[in-house]
Structure formats: structure tokens, C-alpha cells
Amino acid sequence: MRRQLVAFSCFALPLAAALSAAHEAAATVAAAQANPKTSSIQIDALDHKIDPCTDFYQFACGGWVAKNPVPADRRSFGRFTEVQEHNFAILRRILETQGAEGDRRKAADYYAACMDEPRIESNGLTAIAQDLATVDELTNPDDLPVLVAHLHSYGVPAFFRFAPQTDRRDAGESGG
């Protein structure tokens, strides 16, 4: 009896779970194939008037670009902007959902604190008062590097910043 119980719990249950997951995955693929709206290619985004061998970008994206002009309040707009806005909406919905617990509650509280504009405005510059006082106390130009190093130590890129960049003259792996 004990062997049967061990065999059942060690082999039969994991096998059943794996088969169930495989069945769900197959059902998801079948549903995606049956429903053309889940296709990753949007036919209406194509511009069939353009020869793909001549201008592939215009062929692949021309229909979408024609239907989605750049909004007046933006300097650029594209599919990634759409995805980003969609993701922001999902995150906002998650963070604004009432009754969250644990880490989700901590994130929601942090978000709410950042969005509390009346409180932020009423606090004024008190959050950075110490840093402003440090700047006001500078009397000698030789003290400036110390201040810049201090600001850089907690992420304020005063005057300059260190970051990797592609060599615009040689984008190869060697970098030069």
C-alpha cells in the first residue's frame, strides 16, 4: 500500500499535471489558429501598394502609420508607444486596485504617495532642503567636485553621466 501511495504521489500526479498543462497549451494554440484576431500579423497594417522589395518598412508598416498619425502632444508615436501605454494602463489598474496585500500593497502605497500631488505641493522643497543648503554653503570652487560626487552617489547626474554608448563611427563588436 505504501509503495502504491509513493508511486502515485511521485509519478502519477506529476504526469497528470504535465499532461494537463500540455492539453491546455494545445488548446491555446488551436484557439489562436481558429481566431485570426490573435495572429501576430495585422493585415490592415500592411501597405499593399508598395513593393516589399523596394521599401519593406513602408510595406510592413505603411497602413498602420497612415491610420495612426503622430499626436500633437508627442514628437513620435509607434507600435511600441501603444504597447507601453497599454502596459501602463495595466500597471495603473493593478496599483489602484483596492484590497491588495503584501508586496502588492507596498507598491500600491508607494504609487499612491507619488500620485498625491496636493501633499507633494504642500511639502514644497522640504524633501531636498538639505541638498539645497549644501549647494548654498559652497563658497570655494574646489568644493564643487565633492558636491558633484555626492550627487552622483545617489543618482543625480549633475553636469555629466557615465553610461555605455555605441561608437557612432564603429558599431562593431570590437568598439574601435
Secondary structure, 3 states (H helix, E strand, C coil): CHHHHHHHHHHHHHHHHHHHHHHHHHHHHHHHHHCHHHCCCCHHHCCCCCCCCCCHHHHHHHHHHHHCCCCCCCCCCCHHHHHHHHHHHHHHHHHHCCCCCHHHHHHHHHHHHHHCHHHHHHHCCHHHHHHHHHHHHCCCHHHHHHHHHHHHHCCCCCCCCCCCCCCCCCCCCCCC
